[in-house]
Amino acid sequence: MPRLATTIFLSLFLPVAAVAQKAEPITAFGHGGFFGPNGEQVPITMDFVTEAQAYYKSKLVAALPTTKKKDFETYEVQVMKGIKPSGQDRLILEHQSIEWLIANTSSPQMKQQCAGRLRALRQTMNWKIPEHAVPGEAEKLERYTPSPKVVKRLASPQLRLANSTSNQDGRQLLTATRNLGQAYIDECRAAGVPIPPTINMMDPNGTAGWRSEGFIPQISQFIVGTPAELRSYKSTAPEGMCFALPRYTDTSKTTVELDGVICMGKQSSKVCFWDNQMSGTTFTFPAGTQIPIGVASSPGGLYQGGGKEIEFGGGGVCTDCHAGENPYIIHPNANLAPSGTPVLWQSLSQPPRNMPTMAVNRYDPLVGATWPQNESSQAGSTLPSACTGCHFKGSAGRLPHLSIRLNGLQGYCPVVLGQAITKTMPQGSPGSAATAANAFKDTWCKAPNASNRSQVLFYYPGDDNWWLGSYDGSQLKWNFAGNTKGFGHAINDGRPFWVGRFSASDRDQVLFYYPGDDNWWLGSYDGSQLKWTSAGDSKVIGHAINDGRPFWIGDFNGDGRSEVLLYDPGNDLWWLGSYDGTQLKWTAPGSTKQFGHAINDGRPFWIGKFSASDRDQVLFYYPGDDNWWLGSYDGSQLSWSSAGNTQGFGHAINDGRPFWTGDFNGDAREDVVH
């Protein structure tokens, strides 16, 4: 396990201009399509491109420190000086200044949110953008040529930016990759993933090159508007396969606009991604042109970028939609044959083709660290009955965990699941279970809070009423949220209360323990008041356990819900309480006798995702020898591992100096600052 790195951070907070509080215009994108907040595909028009580009530009500018804002203003003047552009010319020049913002953004999260969307918008500027358009229309695209002044300005050495995708040290790291080019190919090969053939190197058997399986009917597509061809490649050493999806600019099929490639190793379950991008910029090419994978065949030539190179590119965040048991979004009953004998997509995994579309385990992507890593599956017990007959391991595969907080998915729910409910599921009668399936989707796909905002909840012991304060943009609006006289008067008498998502995925709840009878109660706000239900008891642990022993709340088992973790200093046992829908189930995941007796002796403990991205962990510091220890729950017990030593900062540093935990370096994991 990597050692804990402690870093000293100095932050200077400066006022910045507020970004307009508008709904994000692009919640998902890929394969040439953009999707808005309602999950529907957005027509590409001048208004849409102009407003979307301005939205993400404002976010990047607002995140800059004051000194860099001055640098940006200087660069932007260089871009526009002496030119009075309008229309698409202006959009193209604005994007050049936006590339400076992307290159100078220190936050990986901000870069992940904005860079790919902005580069995808830039790709649309290569074609004449209409004033009005309708999604789904495969009208012929017309190439746009900027004015000579704009072309000359873009080629100016003064505007050149450093290439941020170069692989500086050549290190090969598995899982979240840092590799691109040949290093990424080598990494994928070592991980048991087939390396795809050169684009447009064809073979009718699909074993020495690509085999064309036909075209996905437009009515079956989730992202529609252009012809989409399905190509396959089957490998025996290593065992696995690749799908490619060239999308043509129009029905003439003379120019390929997008051509993503996904390859999967059957035994390793590892998956690699390539796209027609170089350094994050998408390029088009004439149909039939051979494009090598990863590395150009001649200096300055085209190639399909992969791995780290496409992390912030205009092709989208592939794993945002390609999630679940396997990486392929398959339309089972889509007829791929334009004419003659039907060829259903689902038949490709059946004899005689036997394409290995499912790996041994849930697929593990080798992609950039800011992309969703497909780490968790949706529990089968949460699925509606219409889905349980197919969506399990060994059949159609498990769905990805739909919690945005857990899996980070923004596009899967509206773009894939939302459309599959009516277009492909259940097989034989698509859409017949839409009511139950949509209710399931709406429950699990919500952001961490239904309104994505926090409220204030308080209890008044004078009359035992609860009140909820919600900010409406100008002030807190207070609403009566119920009364707890049934539990006794003035219950803020020392009994502990906690807040978390113990049974709900879309909102926080209140959990409290009553030491008088050792019962636990769960309060859920139903829109008008808190509804209280029994959550069982903890008599198995002892009586009146709010005796000073520590309690923590977190998602320790990685199921997307909160659990209660407590330590008993009397016998050094740890207890984990998981709510099963009716009550807290208590298990004893181990002891810490090896660290001494009654370790709640003043040494500090913290909860966070320090090395794991899908579950909370326990970190503590022992001042006796200055060692740090990290506890991770593996499903049955807390496993403890050394997390380093801080003797370099002095001995017994829990001497009153403050500590904070948070994701301070933007790698989506917790750090410690002191």
N, C-alpha and C positions, 0 to 999 in steps of 0.2 A: 504494500500500500504506500502511496506517496506520503512523504513526511508533511506535517502541517507547516506551512510557511506563514510566519507572523510578520506583518509589515506595518511600519509606521506610516500613517496617512495624515497629511495636512491639507485641509480643505478650506477654500476661501469662497464664501457664498456672495455672489454678486447679483443684482437685479437684472433680469432680462425681459425683453418684450414678450408679453403673453401671446401664445399661439391661439388663434381663433378656435373656440370650442365647437368645432363642427364634427359631424360623424366622419369617420375615416372613409374616404371614397373607394378604396380598394382593400377589401378584406382578404381576398385570395386572387391568385393569378397563375397562369401557366398555359402552355400549348396555344399561346396567342390570345387567350381570353382573359377578361378582367371581371371580377365579381364584386358587387357592392354589399352594403350592410345587410340587405335583405336576402342575400344568397343568390340573387339572380344575375345573369350575365349582363354586363353594361355595354351598350353600343359605343363604339369608338367614334367620337365626334370631336370637333375642335373645342367645344365647350368643356367636354369631359377631360380631354388631355390637358387643356390649359389650367383648369381648376385643380385637377389632381396633382399636376407638377407643382403648382403654387403651394398646395397644402403640404407636401413632403419637403419642399424647399424651406418653408417657414419653420418646420420642426427642426431641421438640421441647423438652420441659422440660430434659432432660439437656444439650442444646446451648446453653442460655441462660447468659450470664455471671451471676455471683452477684447483681449489682445488679438485673438484670432479673428474676431469680427472685423477689426481694422484690416487685417491681411486679406480677408475675403472681399471687402469693399474694393481694395486695390486691384485684386485679380478680376473682379467683375467689371471694373472700369476698363481694364485691358481687353476684355472680351468684347465689349460693346463700343469702344471708342471709335468715333468716325463713321459708324454705321447706324443707320436708322431703320432697323429691320421691322418687319411686320409679319403677321400670320405665322406660317411654319418656320420661316427663317428666324423669327424671334424666339420661338420655342426651342429651336436647335441650338442657338447661341446661349440661351438661358441654361440649357442642359449642360453645356460645357462648363459654365460656372458652377453648376451643381456637382459636377465631377470633382471639383476642388473641395466642396463640402464633404463629399463621401470620403475622399482621400484624407481629410483632416478631422474626421470624426473619431473620437477616442472610445466611444461606447459601442461594443459589439451588438448590443440589443438595438440601439438606434440605427446602426448600419444595417442590421438584418431587416428591420422594419421598412427602411426607406430605400436602400440601394437597389435591390432587385426590382422593386416596383418602378423606380425612376428609370432604370435601364430598359425595362420592358416598355415603358412609355416612349423612350427614345427610339426603340425599334419601330414603333408605329409611325414615327416621323419619316421613315424611309419611303413611305407611300403617301400619296395625297390623302389627307384626312378630310372626310366629308363634313359638311355642316350638319347633316342629318344621316342617320344610319339605323338599321334594325338588326339586332343580333340574330344570327342564323342564316342571314343572306350571304350566299357565296358569290358575291358580285366580283367582277374582275378588278384586281388591284392595279393601280397605275403608279409607277415609280415616281418619287418626288426628287427633283434636282434642286439643291439650294442655289442661291445666286452666287456668281463668281466671287464677290466680296466675302461672302460667308465661308465659302470653301477655302479661300486664301487665308482668312483669319483663323479658321480651325487648324490649318497646317502650320501656323506660326510657331516657331520654337519657344516664344515667350509664354505660350499657353500649355506647353508640354508638362504633364504630370508624371510623377514617379509611378512605376508599375507596382501596385501594392500586392500582387498575387505571386510574386517570385518566391521560390522556396529557398530561404536563406541558408539553412544548415543541412538540408537533405535528409533530415531524420525521418524515420518511418515509424509512425505511431498508429496502432490499431484503434478501432472504434471511431471516435471523432478524429478524422484525418487532418493532417497538416500538409498532405502531399498533393502534387499535381504532376502532369506530364508523365515521364517514364517512371518516376518514383511512385506515382499513384498506380500505374499499371503493375509494377512489381509488388506493391502492397496488396493489390487485389488478387494477383496470381498466388502469392504466398498464403492468402486467406482462403484459397480454394474456390475462387470465383473465375468462371470462364472469361477470357478476354475476347471482346467481340471482333468480328472481321471488319476490314475497312468498309466504310459506308459505300453502298452500291457495288460491292464485289458480290455477285449473285451466284447462287447454286440451287438448282431445283430441289435438291434433297435437304438443304438447310443445314449441312454439316461441314462443308468446306467454304461456306459463304452464306449470305442472306437468302432466305426463301420468302417470296411474297405470298402471304396468306389471303390477300384480297383487301377490300376497303370496308371500313366500318360505316354502315348506313347512317346518313345524317340524322335520321329520326332517333337512332340509338345513342348518339353521342351526348356526353355530358357537357362538353365544350364544343359548340357547333359553329358552322360558318364556312369551313374549308374542307376539301377532301382529305381524309386521313387514311393512310395505308398501314396495314399491320405486316411487319416482317419478323421472321423468327430465325434463330440460330440455336442448334442443339449440340452440346458438347458431351463427350464421354470421359475425357480426362482433362480437368476434373469433371465429374458429373454435374450437369447444370444446363442453363439456357439463358438466352437473351431475347428480349423483344425490342424492336425499334418501331417508332411511330412517325415516319415522315409525313408532315402536313404541307400541302401545296398551297400556293398563294391563291389559286382559283381553279376552276374546272378544266382549264387547259392543261394542268399538271406539268407545266414546263419549268417551274421554279419551286424549289423546296424552301419554305419559310422557316420551319422548325423540324428538328429531327432528334428527339431524345432517345437514349438507349439505356435500358436497365438490364443488368446481368446478375444472375443469382446462382450461387453454388448450392447444390441440393444437400450435401452432407454437412457443410460448414454453416449453412443458413446465412452467410454473408452476402451482401448485395452492394454493387458498385453502379455509379451513375455517370453517364457522359451526355454532352449536349453540343449542338452546333454553336458553341461560344468559344471565344479566345479572350483571355483576361477579363471575363465577365461580359463581353460585348457579343451579342448575337449577330451572326452573318447568314445571308441567304446564298444559295448556290443553284446552278442549273441542274435539273433532274438528270440523273445518270452520272454526275461527276463523282469520282472516287475521292473520299475524304478519309484520311487515316485517323486512327484512334490515338488521342493523347499527345502525339508528337508529329510535327510536320515532316513530310518525306523530303522536302527541299527547303533551303533557307527562305523564310518569308512566306511559306506555303500555308494553306489552311489545314486545320485539324480539329477534331472533336475534343473540347476541353472536358476535364473531369475532376472530381474530388474538390480540393480547396479552391481550384480555379473558378468554379461555377457557384461558389457559396453565396456571393453577393451579386450574381449576374442577372441578366434580364430574362432568363428562362424560367424564373420562378423558384420556389422552394419545393423541390420534388417531393420530399417526405412529408410535406404538409398535407398532401392528398393521397400519396402512395403510402398507405399505412395499413397495419393489420397483420394477418398471418403471412401473407406474401405481398410483394411490392407491386403486383399487377392489378389494375382496375379492369376486370374482365366482365364483358357483357355476354352472359352465357348463351342466350338465344339469338344473338346478332348474327345475321347471315352475311358472311364475308365475301361470298361469291357474287360478282355483279350480274352474272347470268348462269344458266345451266343448273347443275346439281347443287343444292344448297350446301354450304359449309358453315356449320354453326361454330362459334368461337369455342364453346365448351368441348367440342369434339377434338380439339387439338391436344388435350391431355389424355385422350382415350386412344385405344388401338385404332389404326396402326401407328399414329404419330407418337403417342406416349410422351408428350412434352412434360418435363418435370416442373409444372407450375407451382408446386408446393414443396418447400424444403422440409427438412426433418423437424426444425423448430421454427418459432416465430422469427421472421427475418430480421437481421441485424445490419443496418446500413453503415457503410463506410463513407461518411459525408462530413462536411464542416461542422464545427462544434455548435454553431448557432442554429442549425437545422434540427427539427424534431428527430429524436433518436429511436422512435418506435419501441420504447422500453416496456410498455405495459399493455396487457390485453383487458378488454372489458369482461368482468366476471359473468359467466354464463347465467348465474342466478338472477342477474339484473335484466336479462333480455325478455322481451315479450314472447309469449308462447309460439307465435308464428315464426320467430327467428331461431328458436332453440333447436329445431330439427335439422338445421344446416350449419349454423355458425358455431362449430366446435372443432377442435383439433382433429384432423383426420378426414374431415368433410370439406365444407366450404371455408373452414378456417375461422378462428376467433377474430372478432372485431377489435380494432385498437381501442384502448381506453379513451373515452370521449371527453374526459375532463380536460379543459384547456390548461388548468393549473398544473395537471400532472403530465400530460403528453405534449402540451404546447401547440396542439393542432388548431389552426384557424380556418383552413380550407376544407378539411375532410367532411365536417358536418353539413355545411350548406351545399358544397359542390358535388361531393360523392354520395354520402349517405342520404341527403335530402332528395336527390334525384333517383337513386337506386330504389328507394321506397316505392316510387310510382312506376319506374321503368323496367326494373329487373327482379324485384323481390316481392313476394316469394315466387320461385320459378313455377311456371304453369299458369299463374294468375297474378301478374305484377299489379301492385296497387291494392289488392284485396284486403291487405292488413294495414293499410295506410293510417287508419285512426290510431291503432295501438302503437304502431311503429313511430309515428310522428310524436306521440305523447312521450315515448321513451327517448327519442332524439331531443325533444325540447327540454326534458328534465336534465339529461346528462351533458348536453352540449353547451349549456349556458356558461358564461364566464363565471369566475369565482363568486360574484354577487349578481343577482338578477339585474340590478340597476348599475352594477359596477361601481357603486359608491358605498361608503361607510355611513352608518347611522350611530346615534347616541342612544343607549338604552340605560335607564336608571330605575332604581327601586326606592320608594319612599316608605320607611318603616312606620311613619305616623299613621297611615291608613292602609298600608300593604298594597298600594297601587304601583303599577309599572307604567312607564312612559317612554315612548319612542320618538326621538327627534330626527327628522329628515331635512337636509338642506335643500331648498328649492331654487337656489341661485342667488338669493338675496338674504334669506334668514332661515333659521331652524323652525320647522313646523312640528309642533308637538301633538302626538296622538296617544290617547289612552290605549294601553296594551294589555290590560287585564289586571287581575288581583290574585294574591296568593294567601288570602286569609285561611284557606283550607289547610295550609301547612303550618299554621300558627301565626302569631303576631310578632312583628319585628324580627324577621328571620335572618337579618344581617347580624347574627349573634355569634359569629365565629365559624359557622359552617362554611365550607369552601364552595365557591362558584367558579365555573370555567366557561369559556366560549370557544366553539369550534363547529366543524361540520361532522357531527357524529353519525347521523343517518341521512342527512340531506346533502346533495351535491351542489346545490345552487345558492345556499344561504347558511349563515351561521345560526347556531342554536345555543341555548343556555343549559348547562348541566350543573346540578348541585347534589351534594351529599349531606344527608342528615344523620349525625352521629347518634341520635337518640335510638333509632331502630336500624341503622346501617343501610337504609334504603337510598337509592339514587333516583333522581327525577330529571326528565329531559323536557325543556320548553322550546317549542317551535312556533315561530310567528306565521300565522296563516293569512296575513294581509289585514287583519283587524285586531287580533289579540294573540297573546302567547297561549298555546295549547300545551298542557302538561300531561306527560305519560310516564308511567313507571319504567325505570331502566334497570330494575333488578336490585340486588343487594351485594354487599361485599363481606358477608359474614365469614366466608372461607379464609379471608385474610386476617380477620380479628374484629374486635368491637371498638367503636370510636377511634377510627384510624386517622382522624385529623388531629394527631397528637404531636405535630412538629415534623413528621416524616415528609420528605419532599414529593410533590406531584408535578408532572409535566404533561402538556397536551401537544400532540403532533401526529403526523401520519407516519407511524413507525413501520407499518407493514406494507406500505406502498399501494394501498387499495384506493387512494384518493379521498379517504375519510379520516376523521380525527380519532385517535385512541387516547386512553389515559394510561400513563406509565408512572409507577410509584416505586419507591425504594423503602424497604423496611429495615431500619438500623438494628432492630432487635436480633434478627437472624441473617441479615445481609442478603435477603432474597429480593428480587425485583419482580413486580407484577404488571401485567399488561391487560387492560380492559378494552375489549373491542365490542362495539354495539352491533348485534346481529339482526336488528330489525325489531326486536322485542325487549332485549335486555343486554346489559354488559356481560360478556363472557370473559372470565378471568383465567389467565394462564400465568405460570411462573417461568419466565424465560431465562432463569439462571441466577447465579450468585456472584458477588464480588468479594468473597472472603480473601481472595488472593491479593487484594489491595489493602487489606486491613479490616478491622471491625468498626462499624458505625462511621462510615466514611462521609456522612453529612456533618462533618466536623468544621465546616467553614470553607473547605476547598470549593472553588466555583465549578458549576455545571452549566452547560449551554446546550440548546437544542437547535439543530439546523441540518441542512443538506451539505455536509462538509466534503464528502467524497462521492456520495450517491446522488443521482439526479431524480430518483423516483420515490425516495422516502427520507424521513427525518432520522437523525442519529444523535447520540449523546456524546458530548465532549467534556472531559473534565481535566483539571490541572491539579497535580499534587505538589504542594510547596515543600514537602520533605526532601524530594530529590529533583524537583523542577521538571519532571516528566509529564507529558500530556498523553491521554488515552482516549481512544475513539470506540464507541460501542455501536454496532450495527445489528439490527434484528434481521435474522435470515429466514424467518417463518416459524422457527421453533425456539430459538434462544438468542440472547444478546451475545455477540462475539466481540471480544475486545482486542484491539491491536494498538501497538505503540504509534503515537502521532508526533514523536519528536521531543525535544528538550529545549528549554529557554534559559539555560544558565548564562548565555551570552548577554541577557538583559539584567542579570543579577539573580540573587537567591530569594526565594519566597516572595515572588512579585505580586501576590494577592495581598498587598499591604495598604490597600486603600486607593491605589491608582485605578482609574476607570478602564473597563473593557467594553467593547461593542462587537457584535457580530452582524454581518450583512454581506451582500454580494458587492464588494467594493471594487473589484477589478473587472466586473462584467462577464465572468465566465459561467454564470448561472449556478454557482455554488457558493456556500457560505465561507467567509473569511473572518479572522479575528483581528481586531485593531485595538491597540492599547497605547 
